Amino acid sequence: NRHDCCRMPIVWGAGDGHALRQELPSDVTWSFGRRELDVKAVFQAYQMARGVKVQAGLAKAMTHLGLAFKGRKHRAIDDAINTFSIYYALLKKFS
């Protein structure tokens, strides 16, 4: 691995990694492992620990964390960037 980084995709909702693999053309190799880090599940666990509402979509979860959604909802690149923003914000809260 050129950048020596974690090969686990960060996703919003379980099953996204599988769905992505299904979309790849047959001549493209999946470069990640078989696990994925579901940020939605981490966010929900954080909310449960705080005793507050667990249900939230990506944009609403960002609001709960004091973050602003950037880009267009349901646009893959924007959702990916915002998912990482939530993950990073949660990591800072956990440290």
N, C-alpha and C positions, 0 to 999 in steps of 0.2 A: 504494500500500500504506500503510495508516494508520500502522502501527508501523515501517515501513521495515526489515523483517526478511527473512531468507533465506526464499525460497519453496520450499525443498527439504525434503520430509518426511524425518524421521529415522525409520528403520525397523529392525527386527531380522529380517534376512533379505531377500534380493533378491526383487522381485516384489510386495511388499506394496502399493506405490503403485498398481500396475496393478489389483490385486485390489480396493483401495478404490474406484478409479474405476468399476469394474464394478458395485459395490454402490450407487452413487449413483442416486437417481431421475433420470429424464431431464430434469426441470426444474431440477436443481441443477447449478451450474457448478463445475468443479474449479478451485480457486483457487491451486493449487500449479503448479510447473513440471513438466516431464516427467522430471527427474532425481530420484533419491532417494539419501539417504546411508545406506548399509547399515552400521549399527554392528556387526553380527555380523562382517562382513568386516574392519572396523577392529580389533576385538578379536582376531580370529584372526591378523591380521598382527602385532599386538603380541605375542601368545603365541609366534608363530614366531620373532620377533626375539629373544625371551628363551630360546628353545630348550626350551619346555615344551609340554604337551598343548594342542592347538588346539581339539579338539572340546568344546563346552559349549553347553548351552541357556542361556536368559536367566538363570534363577536360579543356575545353577552358575557362569556367568561373573561374576555379582555376587559370589559367594563368593570366587572367585579374586582379585577386586579389593578384597576386604575390605569389601564392601557387604552390607547385609541387604535381601532382597526385601521390598517392602511391598505389602500387599494380597493378592488371590487370583491365583494363576497362571492364565493364559489368559483373564483378564478384560481386555478391550481397554484400558480407561483405566489399569488398574494396570500392564499390560505396557508401555504407552506411557511412563508416568512412570518406570518402572524402566529402560527403554531409554535415556531421556534421562539418567538417573543414571549409567549406564555410559559414555555419550558424554562427559559432563562430567568424570567421573573420568579417562578416557583423555586428554582435553584437558589436564587439570592435569598428568598424567604427562609429556606431550609438551612442556610449556612449560619 
